């Protein structure tokens, strides 16, 4: 390893998963003695007004999708095979270049890491002779992640690697690492079987849950010997509303933002969540059976379909269906163990360590070749 390697991690605030993956990499870099690490939300720092507008559009799309106006989902599938038709991606590439050049001149990184598909990054890094790697934070492939100037891809599954090879990328440039999660998840052990009541963990931080969350909690609250734990994240308005609505329900616990979600996952029997790549990966590392209700079109639906095909997640489109499936799991310990076994086969809990170690090895090889 070079004496003082510097790592620049580029992320985005379109969903929380990209940032969480970046934090996991930061943790691992520091653990391995790499002190010069910086996480940058490229659009937020470079174009704060445009970032505010685009993040608002994405958030509004999740709400409007519940009534059939899913322009985000439409654009995802329209551009899935070829990013050349994606106006949003072309804009991100153009707008990010100037800011990224400024950052590189300031930070002097040995490697730039993308946890969001910024087309500007491989273009700029290639022109400046800096190594550039991309970490896919989903279980489904979209053309926006692919760029001829990316030096290395880190992906979640063998299937993703094969899909990228099919697109013309050499297999040597693709590493099956898993999706990086924070160290707390890799260390936390399941204690679900020690609890007298079965805990159903419901992730409700997404604004799209507003239209059905009370009905979901009410439906699941009828399950016997179960405790519902609802995590509202930073959605304080929703948390207060649910606390008021379920004040008399002893079997329902409403929480706001928690910094120990890994502990709640380790206690739970199952989780009801949206299908973001990071939350799904955290659940897999915790061997926690996953239930997904009405996944959003786009990468979340594709994530859900992939994990369902592997027998570790279940998709429901009606509350009656969701309640029935969760009840069937809770009453069948052998089914719980079958799902956990499948998760053990798929999990890569040391993804962050794998990625950072491989990046440093590649940097050393590059430095050695340049010195000869």
C-alpha positions in Angstrom: 0.0 0.0 0.0 1.2 3.5 -0.7 2.3 5.5 2.4 -0.7 7.9 2.4 -3.4 6.7 0.0 -6.3 9.0 -0.5 -9.8 7.9 -1.4 -12.7 10.0 -2.7 -16.1 8.4 -2.4 -18.9 9.9 -4.6 -22.5 9.5 -3.5 -26.0 11.0 -4.0 -29.0 11.7 -1.8 -31.5 9.9 -4.1 -32.5 7.5 -1.5 -30.5 6.6 1.6 -28.7 3.5 0.3 -25.9 5.2 -1.7 -24.9 7.1 1.4 -25.0 4.1 3.7 -22.8 2.1 1.3 -20.4 5.1 1.3 -20.3 5.1 5.1 -19.6 1.4 5.2 -16.6 2.0 2.9 -15.4 4.9 5.0 -15.6 2.7 8.2 -13.5 0.0 6.5 -10.9 2.4 5.1 -10.3 3.8 8.5 -10.2 0.3 10.0 -7.4 -0.5 7.5 -5.4 2.6 8.3 -6.4 4.7 5.4 -7.0 8.1 6.9 -7.5 10.3 3.9 -11.0 9.4 2.9 -13.8 11.8 1.9 -17.4 11.3 1.1 -18.9 13.8 -1.3 -22.5 14.2 -2.5 -21.5 15.4 -5.9 -24.7 17.0 -7.0 -25.5 18.5 -3.6 -22.1 20.2 -3.3 -21.8 21.1 -7.0 -25.3 22.1 -7.8 -27.4 22.5 -4.6 -30.5 24.1 -6.3 -30.7 21.4 -9.0 -30.1 18.7 -6.4 -33.0 20.0 -4.4 -35.3 20.0 -7.4 -34.3 16.5 -8.6 -34.5 14.9 -5.2 -37.9 16.5 -4.8 -39.0 15.0 -8.1 -37.8 11.6 -7.1 -39.6 11.8 -3.8 -42.8 13.0 -5.4 -42.6 10.2 -7.9 -42.7 7.6 -5.1 -45.9 9.2 -3.8 -47.6 9.6 -7.2 -46.7 6.0 -8.2 -49.3 4.8 -5.7 -52.0 6.4 -7.9 -50.5 5.2 -11.2 -48.4 8.3 -12.1 -45.0 6.6 -11.9 -42.8 8.7 -14.1 -39.7 7.5 -12.3 -40.6 3.8 -13.0 -41.4 4.7 -16.7 -38.0 6.4 -17.2 -36.2 3.5 -15.4 -37.5 0.9 -17.8 -37.3 3.2 -20.9 -33.5 3.7 -20.2 -32.6 0.4 -18.7 -30.9 -1.0 -21.7 -29.3 2.2 -23.0 -28.4 5.2 -20.9 -27.9 7.3 -24.1 -31.6 8.1 -24.1 -31.6 9.1 -20.4 -31.8 12.9 -20.2 -31.3 12.8 -16.4 -28.1 10.8 -16.7 -26.7 13.1 -19.5 -27.5 16.1 -17.3 -25.7 14.4 -14.3 -22.7 13.8 -16.4 -22.5 17.4 -17.7 -23.2 19.1 -14.4 -20.8 17.0 -12.3 -17.7 17.4 -14.3 -16.6 20.8 -13.2 -17.2 20.1 -9.5 -15.4 16.8 -9.7 -12.3 18.3 -11.3 -12.2 20.9 -8.5 -12.5 18.1 -5.9 -9.7 16.0 -7.5 -7.4 19.0 -7.6 -8.1 19.7 -4.0 -8.2 16.1 -2.5 -5.6 14.5 -4.8 -7.2 11.0 -4.5 -5.5 7.8 -5.7 -8.9 6.3 -6.4 -12.4 7.7 -6.9 -15.2 5.4 -5.8 -18.8 5.7 -7.2 -21.7 4.5 -5.1 -24.1 6.3 -7.5 -23.8 6.1 -11.4 -22.2 9.5 -12.1 -21.1 9.4 -15.7 -18.9 12.4 -15.0 -16.6 10.3 -12.8 -15.1 7.8 -15.2 -14.8 10.5 -17.9 -13.0 12.9 -15.6 -10.8 10.3 -13.9 -9.8 8.8 -17.2 -8.7 12.1 -18.5 -6.7 12.9 -15.3 -5.1 9.4 -15.0 -6.9 8.5 -11.8 -8.3 5.0 -11.0 -12.1 4.9 -10.9 -14.3 2.1 -9.5 -18.0 1.7 -9.3 -20.0 -0.2 -6.6 -23.4 -1.3 -7.8 -25.8 -0.9 -4.8 -28.7 -2.9 -6.3 -29.4 -6.5 -7.3 -30.5 -5.5 -10.8 -28.5 -4.0 -13.7 -29.3 -0.6 -15.3 -27.3 0.9 -18.2 -26.6 4.0 -16.2 -24.0 2.1 -14.1 -22.0 1.1 -17.2 -19.2 3.2 -18.7 -16.2 2.1 -20.8 -13.8 4.1 -18.6 -14.7 2.4 -15.3 -11.6 0.5 -14.1 -13.4 -1.9 -11.8 -17.0 -2.9 -11.0 -17.9 -4.4 -7.6 -21.3 -6.2 -7.8 -23.6 -8.1 -5.5 -24.1 -11.4 -7.3 -22.6 -13.7 -9.9 -25.7 -13.1 -12.1 -24.9 -9.4 -12.2 -21.3 -10.1 -13.2 -22.6 -12.3 -16.1 -25.0 -9.6 -17.2 -22.2 -7.0 -17.3 -20.0 -9.4 -19.2 -22.8 -9.8 -21.7 -22.7 -6.0 -22.2 -19.1 -6.2 -23.4 -17.2 -5.5 -20.2 -14.2 -7.9 -19.6 -14.6 -10.3 -16.7 -11.3 -9.1 -15.2 -12.9 -5.7 -14.5 -15.8 -7.2 -12.5 -15.5 -8.4 -8.9 -18.4 -10.2 -7.1 -18.0 -8.6 -3.7 -21.5 -8.1 -2.3 -22.9 -4.7 -1.3 -21.0 -3.0 1.5 -22.9 -2.7 4.8 -21.7 -1.0 8.0 -19.6 -3.1 10.5 -22.5 -3.1 13.0 -24.5 -5.4 10.8 -21.7 -7.8 10.1 -21.1 -8.2 13.8 -24.7 -8.3 15.1 -26.0 -11.8 15.8 -29.7 -12.9 15.6 -31.5 -13.3 18.9 -35.0 -13.6 17.5 -35.6 -17.1 18.9 -35.0 -15.9 22.5 -37.9 -13.4 22.5 -41.2 -14.6 23.9 -43.1 -12.7 21.2 -42.3 -12.7 17.5 -41.2 -9.2 16.5 -42.3 -8.0 13.1 -40.1 -5.1 12.1 -41.8 -2.5 9.8 -39.7 0.1 8.0 -41.9 3.1 7.5 -39.5 6.0 6.8 -40.4 6.2 3.2 -43.1 8.9 2.4 -44.9 6.5 0.1 -46.2 4.5 3.1 -48.6 7.3 4.2 -51.5 6.0 2.2 -51.6 2.5 3.8 -49.5 2.3 6.9 -52.3 2.4 9.4 -54.2 -0.3 7.6 -51.0 -2.4 7.5 -50.4 -2.1 11.2 -54.0 -2.8 12.0 -54.0 -5.9 9.8 -50.8 -7.3 11.3 -51.7 -6.5 14.8 -54.3 -9.3 14.8 -51.5 -11.9 14.5 -51.2 -13.8 17.8 -48.1 -13.6 20.0 -46.5 -10.9 17.8 -45.1 -7.5 18.6 -45.0 -4.9 15.8 -42.1 -2.4 15.8 -42.6 0.4 13.4 -39.6 2.6 12.5 -40.5 5.9 11.0 -37.0 7.3 10.6 -36.9 11.0 10.3 -40.5 11.3 9.3 -41.6 12.9 12.6 -45.0 13.8 11.4 -45.8 10.2 10.6 -44.3 9.0 13.9 -46.6 11.4 15.9 -49.6 10.4 13.9 -49.0 6.7 14.4 -48.3 7.1 18.1 -51.6 8.9 18.5 -53.5 6.3 16.4 -52.1 3.3 18.2 -51.8 4.7 21.7 -54.0 2.0 23.1 -52.4 -0.9 21.2 -50.0 -2.8 23.6 -48.6 -4.9 20.7 -47.5 -1.9 18.6 -44.3 0.1 19.2 -43.7 3.2 17.2 -40.2 4.6 16.8 -38.7 7.5 15.1 -35.1 7.6 13.9 -32.9 4.9 15.6 -29.2 4.5 15.3 -29.3 0.8 16.4 -31.5 -0.6 13.6 -29.0 -3.5 13.4 -30.0 -4.5 16.9 -33.7 -4.4 16.1 -33.1 -6.5 13.0 -31.2 -9.1 15.1 -34.2 -9.4 17.5 -36.9 -9.6 14.7 -38.5 -12.6 13.2 -39.1 -10.9 9.9 -39.0 -7.4 8.3 -41.5 -5.5 6.1 -39.6 -3.0 4.0 -39.2 -1.3 0.7 -36.8 -2.9 -1.7 -33.8 -0.7 -1.5 -30.5 -2.5 -2.1 -28.9 -1.6 1.2 -31.8 -2.4 3.5 -32.2 -5.7 1.7 -28.5 -6.5 2.1 -28.6 -5.6 5.8 -31.5 -8.0 6.2 -29.7 -10.7 4.3 -26.6 -10.3 6.5 -28.8 -10.6 9.6 -30.6 -13.7 8.1 -33.9 -11.9 8.5 -36.8 -13.0 6.2 -38.0 -10.2 4.0 -41.5 -9.1 3.1 -42.0 -6.4 0.4 -45.3 -4.6 0.0 -46.1 -3.1 -3.4 -42.5 -2.4 -4.5 -41.9 0.7 -6.6 -41.3 0.2 -10.3 -37.7 0.4 -11.2 -34.7 -0.9 -9.3 -36.7 -1.7 -6.2 -39.1 -3.9 -8.1 -36.2 -5.6 -9.8 -34.4 -6.1 -6.5 -37.6 -7.6 -5.1 -38.1 -10.0 -8.0 -34.5 -11.2 -7.9 -34.6 -11.9 -4.1 -38.0 -13.6 -4.5 -36.5 -15.8 -7.2 -33.8 -16.8 -4.7 -36.5 -17.7 -2.1 -35.4 -15.2 0.6 -38.1 -12.4 0.0 -41.8 -12.3 -0.6 -43.8 -9.7 -2.6 -47.4 -8.8 -1.7 -49.8 -6.5 -3.4 -52.7 -6.8 -1.0 -52.6 -6.4 2.8 -54.5 -9.7 3.2 -51.9 -11.4 1.2 -49.1 -9.8 3.3 -50.7 -10.8 6.6 -51.3 -14.4 5.4 -47.7 -14.8 4.3 -46.2 -13.4 7.5 -48.6 -15.6 9.6 -47.5 -18.6 7.7 -43.8 -17.8 8.3 -44.3 -17.2 12.1 -46.2 -20.5 12.5 -43.5 -22.5 10.7 -40.1 -22.5 12.3 -38.7 -24.9 9.7 -39.6 -22.4 6.9 -37.8 -19.7 8.8 -34.7 -21.8 9.0 -34.9 -22.7 5.3 -35.0 -19.0 4.4 -32.1 -18.3 6.7 -30.1 -21.1 5.1 -30.7 -19.5 1.6 -29.6 -16.1 3.0 -26.4 -17.6 4.4 -25.6 -19.0 0.9 -26.1 -15.5 -0.7 -24.7 -13.2 2.0 -21.3 -11.5 1.7 -21.1 -9.8 5.1 -17.5 -8.7 4.5 -18.1 -6.9 1.3 -16.6 -3.6 2.5 -13.4 -5.3 3.5 -13.3 -7.2 0.2 -13.7 -4.0 -1.8 -11.2 -1.9 0.1 -8.6 -4.6 0.2 -8.9 -5.2 -3.5 -8.8 -1.4 -4.3 -5.6 -1.0 -2.3 -4.0 -4.1 -4.0 -4.8 -2.6 -7.4 -3.4 0.8 -6.3 -0.2 -0.9 -5.2 0.1 -2.8 -8.5 -0.5 0.4 -10.4 2.1 2.3 -8.4 4.6 -0.5 -8.9 4.1 -0.6 -12.7 4.6 3.2 -12.9 7.8 3.0 -10.9 9.4 0.5 -13.2 
